Amino acid sequence: MTDKPRLLSVADAEALSIQDVWRLHRDHISPRQVNIFSSFGYGHDLFTEAEGVWLTTSEGRKILDFTGGFGVLNHGHNHPRILKVRREYQDKRRVEVHKIVFSPMMVALAHNVAALLPGDLNKCFFPNSGAEAVEGALKVAYKSRPARRDHVLYAEDSFHGKLIGSGTITGCQSKVWDFPRMANTASFRRNDLDSVERQVAALRKTDGSSNIYAIAIEPFHATTMTTCTGEFLIGLRRICDREGIALIFDEVYSGWGKTGHLFYFMAHDVVPDILCMSKSFGGGKASISGLVVRDPVFAAAYGTDASALLQSSTYNGFGEECATALEAVNIMIEEDLPGRARHIHEVLNAGLTALAAKYPGTIREIRGYGGFNGVVLDSPFDLIEKALAHVPNLLGDKRFFINKIAAAAVADEMYRTHGILTTMIDNGDLVVYAALPSLVVNDSELRQFLDALDKVLDKGLTRVSAEFVGSKLMMMLKGLT
Ligand SMILES: Cc1ncc(COP(=O)(O)O)c(C=O)c1O
């Protein structure tokens, strides 16, 4: 008889040291991830509590969180109303699984979502992740076309997720996407209707009708913090109407207030056939995404008994997840999170503009819209860049690589010296050092971020970057990576 394995309890997990966590992560999750995350100061800390925009480490250090949980935390960490609704749901022993019985939480959530969206965007499905919502959108688009069509169009710089379908139509990871691809996809340039028209013209059947079932687009492009123009979105709608193509808007990241609009597309006079949402929809606690479909499109896809269950999954619309999302949506409206995003932009944009004027050779460009704000840093390593010009191009795009180091170094210095957790976003070509705080951040916290960034830039990008690279070399020599 073999001994039973010693299993860890929640209490055991809470008592793990950072070294234990590294070891278990190496053994059972991913060794390389340990190397990547422990390169940063925050990879040496464990976080034991979170509230609003503040984290507390196991050592009791207070950290200002300016990552906004990568879109998940518009409400901040552990919003009291979100905690309350979940606690009550559990205390009342409510039903979680509803596979063959009706769910009041799911239908109430669907009602609210439909009530907030324009037009006849009325039919909802609630899976778990953004990528699942995108996959669901592709399915409903395909199935709703009266005659079979084979192709889907996407923007060449898009990000739609990491499953096979959503990954295939993700242009920005095309350099690294080493997986099977969904067949019959083609890309166009964002904000360039002519490039869309060229693909539409190229993808016709012999009878002249379109062979495209869907066009997918992020109306707000979170990875570069740039917008689609209203003219472009309306033009896409016109092309889709003319050709009988389903228009999919992916607002997984930009949705629910972050851009200063409930959804970015609502700033323009355009309605998609299918809308994908996720992230803060779950109030920072529930793993829930959404797919909302116009009535006639849904009816064409899933309007028969035979097709009615083709859109389903084990974990869709779970009770507590829907109750949480219901409360999250109500908070976003009652606390006017879109208005807060617009205010955050005013404060951060003014502050970053002042820093760009103060450090002209350091900040190349300021980006921002609503709660998405950031800077593109200038390359700090002129000498290194010149030296690398004589080296075979082993690093791919060297400027991109060096700028990534600079942004990482600033993020690391912000954390270690100033106790502010920040990040950078990149789309494979461009790196933006990003300030993406939760929408509940207050003015003094915004000031604290700007003052700290001022100090880091004052130290000098070259010095900060050199120290960052030097500390990595020391870790390598000590065998820590
Ligand atoms: C625009 C967009 N679509 C889809 C996704 C995929 O969402 P998930 O990571 O939940 O699968 C993301 C994730 O960041 C996203 O930003």
The ligand as a MOL file (V3000), in Angstrom:
LIG
                    3D

  0  0  0     0  0            999 V3000
M  V30 BEGIN CTAB
M  V30 COUNTS 16 16 0 0 0
M  V30 BEGIN ATOM
M  V30 1 C -9.7820 42.8830 -26.1820 0
M  V30 2 C -9.6010 41.5350 -25.5350 0
M  V30 3 N -10.2620 40.4750 -26.0260 0
M  V30 4 C -10.1460 39.2510 -25.4880 0
M  V30 5 C -9.3140 39.0320 -24.4100 0
M  V30 6 C -9.1780 37.6470 -23.8400 0
M  V30 7 O -9.7360 37.5950 -22.5570 0
M  V30 8 P -9.3100 36.4130 -21.5660 0
M  V30 9 O -7.9000 36.6630 -21.1680 0
M  V30 10 O -10.2630 36.5410 -20.4200 0
M  V30 11 O -9.4890 35.1400 -22.3110 0
M  V30 12 C -8.6040 40.1110 -23.8620 0
M  V30 13 C -7.7100 39.9140 -22.7150 0
M  V30 14 O -7.0310 40.7770 -22.2400 0
M  V30 15 C -8.7450 41.4030 -24.4470 0
M  V30 16 O -8.0660 42.4560 -23.9870 0
M  V30 END ATOM
M  V30 BEGIN BOND
M  V30 1 1 1 2
M  V30 2 1 2 3
M  V30 3 2 2 15
M  V30 4 2 3 4
M  V30 5 1 4 5
M  V30 6 1 5 6
M  V30 7 2 5 12
M  V30 8 1 6 7
M  V30 9 1 7 8
M  V30 10 2 8 9
M  V30 11 1 8 10
M  V30 12 1 8 11
M  V30 13 1 12 13
M  V30 14 1 12 15
M  V30 15 2 13 14
M  V30 16 1 15 16
M  V30 END BOND
M  V30 END CTAB
M  END
